[in-house]
Amino acid sequence: MFHVLRNADGSIASLSRQERAGGEFLDDTHPDIVGFMGARSTEPGFDAADAEFVRVLEDLIDTLIMKNVIRHTDLPAAAQRKLTLRKGLRNRMQGALNLLGGDDRLL
């Protein structure tokens, strides 16, 4: 929970974990809190960079498995489930976008 002080226009002026006069308590997941925290991010696009980095890590893990450096079963069960889920999602997305079929046909 955050203690919120608002500007005259209703936007958040400050957040605190301690109660302050003239404010209100809001849950950490309240849309105003989430918006305020996102607006105050020090690095715009950091979320996009994180998503791209996750893809790099996923590809790195796949490469290590293909080269027999590690086995899928060497990973913790939670990591195995997440990798399998992501791989399934990626395969479905690629299949959904494959509108013309394979490239093995001659024109």
N, C-alpha and C positions, 0 to 999 in steps of 0.2 A: 504494500500500500504506500502511496505517495501522498504527501500533503501538498496541495496545489494552491498557489496564489495566481489570480487571474488579472489581466489588464482590463481596462474599461470596455474594450470591445469583446471581452469574453475569452480571448486567447490566453494560453498559459504563459505567465510571466516567469514563474520559477517552480521548481520541485524540491521537496525536502522529505526526508524520512521522519523528521520531527515536526510535531504540530506547531503551527504559527498562527497568530491572531489574524482573522479575516480570511481564512482559507477553508478548504474542504479536502476530505480524504477521498482518493480515487484508487481503484484497483490497478495493479500494474498493467493489466490487459485492456483497460479502458481506451477507446479509440482516441481520446484527446491526449492521453499519455503516450500511446504508440506514435501518434502523429508528431508530437513534440520531440520525442526522442529521435525520430527519423529526421526531422528538420534540423536537429542539432548535430547530425553526424559530421565527424571531422573529414571524412573521405566520401565525397559523392561517388556513387557507383561501386562502393565497397561490397554490397550484396551481389552485384553482377560478377565482380572479381572472385568472390567466394564460390559462386556457382561454377564458374569456369575452372577454378582450382580443384573443385570436387571432381570434375570431369577428368582433369589431368591425373589425379590420384587414382581414380577408377581405372583409367587406361594403364597406369603404372602397375597396379595390382594385376590386371589382366596379363600384362607382359611378363611379370615375374612368374605367374602361374604357367604361362605357355612355355617359358624357358626352364621350367621345373626348378626354379629357385625356391619357391614356396608352393604349397598345395592349398587348395581352397579350404580344406579341412584343418589347416594349420591356424586359420583365423578363428577368432571367437565366434560362437554361434550367432550372436547379434550381428556381427559384421557380415557373416555368411548370408544371413537373411536379407540384410540391406543391399548387399551387392546383387543377390539374385533378383530382388524386387526391381532395382534400377536397371539391370540388364533386360529383364522382361519388359519394362516400360519403354526402354530405348528400342528394343526389337519391334514392339507394337507400333511405335511412332514411325520408325523407318518403313515398316510394312504399310502403314496407312498412307505414307507419302509416295509410295512406289506405284504411281498411277499408270505407268506405261509398261510395267512388267520388267523382265530382265533384259540385259543387253546382248544376249546370246543369239538373237535372231538376226538374220541377214535382211537387208532392205533391198 
